[in-house]
């Protein structure tokens, strides 16, 4: 893949590392020449110090043959203008982070795939895991998250069938029991203490899902 990455903050740098590791042809753009020089010391990429909203800089980056462009700066105006130019150059896949939620609609109007405020998403997820020691994230996939949660002794749903669960925007994938028994859930399976339940939830419903599961799978506070 020929990919252009705009912005060499934490996200851009990590994305550069992933892309280079996978053997992609990577071009990075950042206005900070020091960051560009530093990335060249670590990865076999083309680094351009300049303004990504300048079409001549995008020309230098090979925008005409790029398969993907990802904008990762902390400035939504820069990200949006860069993505708009990329769409004009007919880049097939244009992706951006959005730092302020109220700007999301603008990116969607341009036809850009977005990830809203990554710092906030990470912070929120870390808080969930800190609040819920019996939960463990297994994977983050486009559109959702897969995680494990333990059914605690004394929880409201213990010894009740799965069909009795309050369910919204999540799916039980599997149940692992003491001794290693793996169960593919059906409505008549009863939840037992210490069952390790693998759950898939939509990304936008993750907070609500965890709240619902906590209410049913955690034992009441003493």
N, C-alpha and C positions, 0 to 999 in steps of 0.2 A: 504494500500500500504506500502511496505517496501522500504524506500527511504534513500539513502546515499547522504548527502549534504557536499560538499567539499568547505571549506572556510567560515569564519565567519566575513566577512566584512558586509557592509550594506545589500547587496543583499542576502547573505547566511543567515544572521540573520533573515531577514524578511521572507525568504522562510521557515526557520525552524519554525517560529511562525505560518505561514499558515498551514504547514503540521501537526504540533502538534495540532492545533485547530481543524483540520479535523479528528483527531484520527488516523493518520498514525503512523506506527512504524518508528521512525526517528533516524538515526545515523548521527552525524556531525563529521567532521574531520578538524582539524586546527593545524598548527604547534605551535600556541601560546597557551600555557597551561592556561594562564589567561583568554583568551576568552572562552576556553572550560569550565572552572570552572564557569564563569559568566553565560553562557547559561544554565548550569545545575540548577542554582538558579531560573530560570524563566520558564523552560519548562521540561516536562517529556520525556527526550530524552537520548540516549547514546552518550557521547562525548568522542572522542579519540584525544589526543594530539600527532600528528605525521605527517609524510610525506606521502601524499596520493599516491605518485609515488612508494612507497615501497609496494610490493605485500603482505608482512606480515601484514602491517597496514590494507590493504583492507580485508585480511582474518579476522582480529580481528573485522572489521566492519560488517562481515557477507555478504561479496560480493557474495557468492555462492547462497544466497537466496534473494538478492536485486532485486526488480522489476524496480527500477529507480535509476540512479546516476546523480546528477547535480553538475557540477564543476563551482564554482563562484569566483575563485581567480583572482587577478589582473595580474597574470603571465600566459601568454598563453602557455608557455612551460610546466608548471605544469598541466594546464588544459588538454592539448593535451595528455600528457603521461598518466595522470589519466584515461582519456576517452579511450585511446588505451588499457590499462589494463582491464578496465571495459568491453570492447568489447570482449577481450580474455576470460574473465570470463563468457561471454555470458549473460550479463545483458541486458534484453529486450529493455530498453529505456534509452539511454545515451544522456544527454543534457549538453551544456556548453555555457557560455558567451565567446565572442571573443573580446579582448580589442583592437586589431589592425586589421583593415579590411583586410590587405594583408595576414593575417594568415587564413582567412576563408576557402580557398580552402583546406588547410591541414586537417582541421576538417571534411570537407565534404568528403574527400577521405577516412577518417576513418569510416565514416557513422554516424557522430554525428549531432544531431539537434543543431543549434546554434542561439544565439541572439547576434548580433553584437554590440559592444561598448555601453553598456547600459547607461553610463553617457552621451555620445554624443547624443543618441536617446532622453533621457529625456530632455537634454538642448535644443535640436532643437525643440522639441514639446512645451516646455515652451515658447520659443521665438515665435513660431507660435501663441500661445494663447495670448501672450502679444501684439503681432502685430495686432491681430484680435479680438477685444473685443466682437464682435458679434458671435464668435464661442465658442462652448462648447463641450468638449469631453464627449460622453455618455458611451462608452465602448471600450476596446481594446481586440480584439479576435485574435486567431491564424490566422495570414496572413493579418489582416486588422484592421481598426479603424472605429467606428461609431461616428459621431459627428453632431451637429446642427449648422446651419448658418442662419443668418437673411438677407433677401433681403431688401436692403436699398432703400428709396425713391430716385429716380433719377438715379438708377443704370441702366446700358445699357440693361439689360434683362427684366426690368419691363414692364409689359403689352405685353410681347412676350411669345409665346408658348415654353414649355419645349423642344420640338424637335429642336428649334432654338439654344439651348445652345451648346457651344463647350464642348464636353464630351470626357474624356479620363480616363480610369481606375477608374471611380467612378459611383455609382448608386444612384439615388434618391429613398429613401424608403417611405417617407411620407412628406406631407406638412400640417402644422398646421396654421390655420388662426385665426385672431381676432375673439373672440366669442367662440373659442374652436373647430371650424369645422376642421375635419381631412379628408384629401384628399389623396387617393392612386394615385400617379402621373401616368398620361398617356401623350402621346406626345402632345395632344391638350390642356392641362391645361395651362392657362396663369399665369405667376408669378406676384403676386401683392406686393405692398410695405408692409413690416412687416411680410410677410410670413416666418414662421420658418420651414426650410427645413432640414430633417434628411437625412444624406448622409453616404453611405458606400464606403470606398476606400481601395485598396490594400495597405499594409504597405509600400512597396517599392515605391509607387507612391504618398504617402501622401503629400510631399512637392509640387509636380507638380499639384496635385488636388487642393490644397489650393490656389496656384497661379492662376490657371484657374478660380476658383470660385470667388476669389477676383476681378479679372478683369471684371467679368460679374455681380456680385451681390452687389458690393460696389459702392456707389455714387462717382463720380469724386472728387478729392481733390479740394477745392476752390482755 
